[in-house]
Amino acid sequence: MRRIRYQVVCSLDGYIASPNGEADWVPNEPDIDFAALFAQFDTLLMGRKTYEALSLDDPAYGHLYADKEIIVFSRTLRFQEHSRATIVAELTLNYMDQLRRQPGRDIWLFGGGELFRALLELERVDTVELAIAPVLLGGGAPFLPSPTVRRRLNLIDQRRYEKSGIVLLNYAVES
């Protein structure tokens, strides 16, 4: 069964986006191989806000999404207007289990603290891979909005990037 991995960059004070949704605060880290990172996944899960902020046509990064299935959970987007993505109106346990049983690579929970919270409640997050950036935002989109369920995590890997000061923590979610 394919794993669902929540891999996200977060400020030291717990935000995954600034108050206006920007990600310009994320430091550049030349030692992160984004092509290799994206190659681990064939499916990206995200909420509407993350999808709307995504630049699929950006020449610098758009190629990273070219061969990915993009699934957006939204009650307001209409699939007819978004041919590049599969729009799913309701997140259900049955849908997630069917998705996980399909052949393929791991599934990247690509963005959205609210989606992370919902999948955590369904017990459908296998790993939390948190890149902590050395910045304090003071507000914005939280890594995990409350209220939420309590889950224990088991540290399976860690890495410090010297050039940017980013610390990557990789946890397995205990069931």
N, C-alpha and C positions, 0 to 999 in steps of 0.2 A: 504494500500500500504506500502511495506517495505521501511524503511528509509535507506539512504546512509549516513554513518557517517565517516568523515575523522578523524581518531584517530591516532595521531602520536606524537613522542617525538621530541623536537626541542631544539637546543642550544639557549642560551639567545640572541645571535646575528643572529638568524634566519635560521639555517641550520639543515637539517634532516639527513645528513650524512657528514662525514669528506671529505676532498678533494679526498681521495682514496676509499671512500665508506664505511669505517669502522664505526661501531657503538660502539666501545670499550670505547667511551667517555661517554656513558649513565651510570649514577650512578646506583648502585644496590639499589633497594627500597624494603625491606622485607615486607612492609605493602601492596604492590600491589599483589593481588591474580590473577595471570595470568590465572589460570584455569577458574575462574569466569568471567574474562574479555572475554576470548575466547568463553565462553558458550553463550554470548549474540548474537553471529553471527553464521550464517551457510555458508556464502559466503564471500570470500576475493577478492577484486579487487586490481590489482597492475599492474605496468608497467614492462617492460622487465628487467630493471636494478635491481629493487627490487626482482623480481622473481629469477634472476640469483644469487643474494646474499643470498637467503633464503636457510637454511639448513633443508630440509624436513626430512632428515635421521638422524639428530642430536639427540642422545638419550636423551639429556637434554630438548629439545624443540619440537622435531619432532612430539610427540604425540598430541601437541596442534593443529596441522594442519590435523590430521588423518581423521576427519569426516567433513572437510570443502570442499566446492566447491571452487576451485581456478581458477579465471578468470584473464588471462594475456592479456593486450592490447599491441600488438607488430606487426609491419609490417615485422619483420625479422625472428622471431621464427616460426618453422614449427610444427604443431600439432602432426605429426607422431613421432617426437623426444621427445615429452613432454607429455607422457600419463597421468601424474598426474594432468595436468592443461588443462583448455579449453583456447585455443589461439584464440583471436579475433583480426583480422587485422584492423578493422575500428570501431571507437567509434561513434555510432550514437544515436540520441535521441530515435528513435524507439527501438533499442536494449535495451537501459537503461530502457525505460518504460516497455517493456516486462519483463525484469528481476525484476523490482520493483513490478510488479503485481503477480509474482509467490508467492505461499504460502511459508512461512518460517519466519525465524528470520531476524533481521536487517542485512544490508550489510556493511562490513567494507572496506572502502577505505584504504587499508592497507599500501600503500606506493607509493611514487612518486609524487613530487611536480608538475611535468608536467601533470600527470593524474589528479591531484587535480584541476589544472588550467583549463583543458579541461572540466571537469565535472561541475566546477563552471560556466563556460561560457554557458553550456547547462542548467543551473539552476537545476542541479540534485545532489546537496549536501545539505543535511538537517541539519547536525550539523558539527561543527568543534570542536574537543576535543583535545586540545593542551596541552601536558605535557612539560612544560618548564624546561629544565635541567640547573642547575647552572654552566654552562661552556661556554667559548667563544672559538669558533673554528677558527674564522678568515677567513673561506672559506669553500667551499664544495657544496653540493646539497641544493639549497634554499628551504625553506618551500613553497614558492609560487613564481615561476619564473615570471619575467615580459616579455612582457607586459601582463596585465590581466584586467579583468573587475572589476569594483568597486561593492562591496556588503556590505551591512550593516549587522552587527551581533548583537544578543541580548544575553547578558550573562545570562545563566540559572543555572549555578552551578560553584563552585570553591572549590578547596581543596589544602591544603598545607601538604606535606609529610615531617615531621620533620627530619627523619633520613637522607634523601638524599638531602633535600632542593628543591625537585621537586615541582612545582606548576602546578596543573591541572586546566585548564580553559575550560569550556564547553559552547559553543555558539550555538544558533539556527541561521541559515542563513535566513535572511528576504527575502521574494520574492518581 
